[in-house]
Amino acid sequence: MDAVMTRTAPAWHETPFWDRVADRYARSKIGDLDAYEEKLRLNQALLRADAQVLELGCGTGMTAVRHAPHAARVHATDMSEKMLDHGRRRAAEAGVDNVTFERATVETLQAPAGAYDAVLAMSLMHLVEDQPAALRRIRDWLRPGGAFVSSTVCLADGLGFLRPVLPVLRWLGRAPHVHFLRREAWIRTLREAGFEVERDWRPGRRAAVFVVARKPA
């Protein structure tokens, strides 16, 4: 799931790309199943039965549905209605009734301050154009002590050769906007946004960086 071109893009003009790949994305296999299951376990260890959870860039809803038994409610958002349609079907097939799906991005979602115990952004933040602004919104949505969990592709760490390729693919409509992040810079950005970083894990040399951060209590 941590491929370069995964999850929701940052602005509505990217929607056609994600609508177009939704069916293929729903059929795709998880690249590193062990790492995915470990991320689920680490996520779920942060939750309680009464937890209110927001997932940004939920894609086809796989992670939201897996977390649903561990929380009171999961509010799953994505910019692609076709991705959300897959999520709704997935939830219905699993008999899950505490996941709601909404078409929204981190920039457009309207939520009260302190509404969530946890905010998840799995394979999303490298696609967000204005990361500091997005992090401010996420921090505001969290209750004091709430967790922000992210899995972020850091292309500048060993995949810099893609830098001249991705703009061409984007122009051809075959890739979204992607930031070329470095792990250290991403962690610094989180701290500058006021988060306390509790865990920083990379399951492989070129794998996405999994971070558990907290809004100070």
C-alpha positions as CSV (number, residue, x, y, z in Angstrom):
1,M,0.0,0.0,0.0
2,D,3.0,2.3,0.4
3,A,3.6,2.7,-3.3
4,V,4.5,6.2,-4.6
5,M,1.2,6.8,-6.2
6,T,-1.2,5.9,-3.4
7,R,-4.0,7.5,-1.6
8,T,-5.7,10.8,-2.0
9,A,-4.1,13.7,-3.9
10,P,-4.1,17.2,-2.3
11,A,-6.4,19.2,-4.5
12,W,-9.6,18.7,-6.4
13,H,-7.9,19.0,-9.8
14,E,-6.2,15.6,-9.0
15,T,-9.6,13.9,-8.7
16,P,-9.8,12.5,-12.2
17,F,-6.5,10.6,-11.7
18,W,-7.8,8.9,-8.5
19,D,-11.2,8.2,-10.0
20,R,-9.6,6.6,-13.0
21,V,-7.3,4.3,-11.0
22,A,-9.8,3.4,-8.2
23,D,-10.9,0.0,-9.6
24,R,-7.3,-1.1,-10.2
25,Y,-6.3,0.2,-6.8
26,A,-9.0,-1.8,-5.2
27,R,-7.7,-5.0,-6.8
28,S,-4.0,-4.3,-6.0
29,K,-2.1,-6.4,-3.5
30,I,-0.3,-5.0,-0.5
31,G,3.4,-4.9,-1.2
32,D,4.7,-5.7,2.3
33,L,2.0,-7.5,4.1
34,D,4.0,-7.9,7.3
35,A,4.7,-4.2,7.5
36,Y,1.1,-3.4,6.8
37,E,-0.1,-5.7,9.6
38,E,2.4,-4.2,12.0
39,K,1.2,-0.7,11.2
40,L,-2.4,-1.8,11.9
41,R,-1.3,-3.3,15.2
42,L,0.5,-0.1,16.2
43,N,-2.5,2.0,15.2
44,Q,-4.9,-0.2,17.1
45,A,-2.8,-0.1,20.2
46,L,-3.5,3.7,20.4
47,L,-7.3,3.3,20.2
48,R,-10.0,2.7,22.8
49,A,-13.5,1.4,22.5
50,D,-14.8,5.0,22.7
51,A,-12.3,6.5,20.2
52,Q,-13.3,8.9,17.5
53,V,-11.0,8.4,14.6
54,L,-10.5,10.4,11.4
55,E,-8.8,8.8,8.4
56,L,-7.6,11.2,5.7
57,G,-7.1,9.8,2.2
58,C,-8.8,6.5,3.1
59,G,-8.7,5.2,-0.5
60,T,-10.8,2.1,-0.8
61,G,-11.4,1.9,2.9
62,M,-9.4,-1.2,3.8
63,T,-7.6,0.4,6.8
64,A,-10.8,2.1,8.0
65,V,-12.7,-1.2,8.0
66,R,-9.8,-3.0,9.8
67,H,-9.8,-0.3,12.5
68,A,-13.5,-0.1,13.0
69,P,-13.8,-2.9,15.7
70,H,-11.3,-1.0,17.8
71,A,-13.1,2.4,17.9
72,A,-16.5,3.9,18.4
73,R,-16.5,5.6,15.0
74,V,-14.1,5.9,12.1
75,H,-14.8,8.9,9.8
76,A,-13.1,8.0,6.5
77,T,-12.5,10.7,3.9
78,D,-11.1,10.8,0.4
79,M,-11.3,13.1,-2.6
80,S,-12.3,10.4,-5.0
81,E,-16.0,9.3,-4.9
82,K,-15.1,6.1,-6.8
83,M,-12.6,5.2,-4.1
84,L,-15.3,5.9,-1.5
85,D,-17.7,3.7,-3.3
86,H,-15.3,0.8,-2.9
87,G,-14.9,1.7,0.7
88,R,-18.7,1.6,1.3
89,R,-19.0,-1.8,-0.4
90,R,-16.1,-3.1,1.6
91,A,-17.7,-1.9,4.9
92,A,-21.0,-3.4,4.0
93,E,-19.5,-6.8,3.0
94,A,-17.6,-6.8,6.4
95,G,-20.8,-6.0,8.3
96,V,-19.2,-2.8,9.6
97,D,-21.6,0.0,10.6
98,N,-19.4,2.4,12.5
99,V,-17.4,3.8,9.5
100,T,-18.8,6.8,7.7
101,F,-17.4,7.9,4.3
102,E,-17.2,11.5,3.1
103,R,-15.7,13.1,0.0
104,A,-13.3,15.6,1.4
105,T,-9.6,16.5,1.6
106,V,-7.5,17.8,4.5
107,E,-8.0,21.2,3.0
108,T,-11.8,21.1,2.7
109,L,-12.9,18.9,5.6
110,Q,-15.0,20.8,8.1
111,A,-14.6,19.4,11.6
112,P,-14.8,20.9,15.2
113,A,-11.6,21.5,17.1
114,G,-10.8,18.6,19.4
115,A,-13.2,16.3,17.7
116,Y,-10.9,13.3,17.3
117,D,-8.8,11.0,19.5
118,A,-6.7,9.9,16.5
119,V,-6.1,11.2,12.9
120,L,-4.6,8.8,10.4
121,A,-2.9,9.7,7.1
122,M,-1.6,6.6,5.5
123,S,0.4,7.2,2.3
124,L,-1.0,10.7,2.0
125,M,1.2,13.5,3.3
126,H,3.8,13.3,0.5
127,L,0.9,14.2,-1.8
128,V,-0.3,17.2,0.2
129,E,0.9,20.5,-1.4
130,D,0.9,22.7,1.8
131,Q,2.0,20.4,4.5
132,P,2.4,23.0,7.3
133,A,-1.1,24.2,6.8
134,A,-2.5,20.6,6.7
135,L,-0.7,19.8,9.9
136,R,-2.1,22.8,11.6
137,R,-5.6,21.7,10.7
138,I,-4.9,18.1,11.9
139,R,-3.5,19.4,15.2
140,D,-6.6,21.5,15.7
141,W,-8.9,18.5,15.0
142,L,-7.2,16.4,17.7
143,R,-8.1,16.5,21.3
144,P,-5.1,17.3,23.7
145,G,-3.0,14.2,23.8
146,G,-4.5,12.8,20.6
147,A,-2.4,10.8,18.1
148,F,-1.5,11.7,14.6
149,V,-0.4,8.5,12.7
150,S,1.1,8.8,9.3
151,S,2.9,6.6,6.8
152,T,4.7,8.9,4.4
153,V,6.8,8.1,1.3
154,C,10.2,9.9,1.4
155,L,11.4,9.8,-2.2
156,A,14.5,11.9,-1.6
157,D,15.9,9.0,0.4
158,G,17.2,6.7,-2.3
159,L,14.6,7.3,-5.0
160,G,15.8,10.7,-6.2
161,F,16.1,9.4,-9.8
162,L,12.3,9.7,-10.0
163,R,12.5,13.5,-9.7
164,P,12.7,14.2,-13.5
165,V,10.3,11.4,-14.3
166,L,7.2,12.2,-12.2
167,P,6.5,15.7,-13.7
168,V,6.3,14.0,-17.1
169,L,4.0,11.3,-15.8
170,R,1.8,13.9,-14.1
171,W,1.6,15.9,-17.4
172,L,0.4,12.7,-19.0
173,G,-2.2,12.2,-16.3
174,R,-0.5,9.1,-15.0
175,A,0.8,10.4,-11.6
176,P,-0.3,12.9,-9.0
177,H,1.7,15.7,-7.5
178,V,4.4,14.2,-5.1
179,H,6.8,15.9,-2.7
180,F,10.4,14.7,-2.7
181,L,10.7,14.4,1.1
182,R,13.6,13.3,3.3
183,R,12.9,11.4,6.4
184,E,14.7,13.9,8.7
185,A,12.9,16.8,7.1
186,W,9.5,15.2,7.5
187,I,10.1,14.6,11.2
188,R,11.3,18.1,11.6
189,T,8.2,19.4,9.9
190,L,6.0,17.5,12.3
191,R,7.9,18.9,15.3
192,E,7.7,22.4,13.9
193,A,3.9,22.0,13.6
194,G,3.8,21.3,17.4
195,F,3.7,17.5,17.5
196,E,5.7,15.3,19.8
197,V,7.1,12.4,17.8
198,E,6.8,9.1,19.7
199,R,7.7,6.6,17.1
200,D,9.6,6.8,13.8
201,W,9.9,3.5,12.0
202,R,10.9,2.6,8.4
203,P,10.5,-1.1,7.7
204,G,12.8,-1.1,4.7
205,R,15.5,1.2,3.2
206,R,13.1,2.7,0.7
207,A,9.8,2.0,2.5
208,A,7.4,4.7,3.7
209,V,8.2,6.2,7.1
210,F,5.7,5.3,9.8
211,V,5.3,7.9,12.5
212,V,3.2,8.2,15.7
213,A,3.0,11.8,16.9
214,R,1.0,13.4,19.6
215,K,-0.7,16.7,20.2
216,P,0.7,17.8,23.5
217,A,-1.7,17.2,26.4
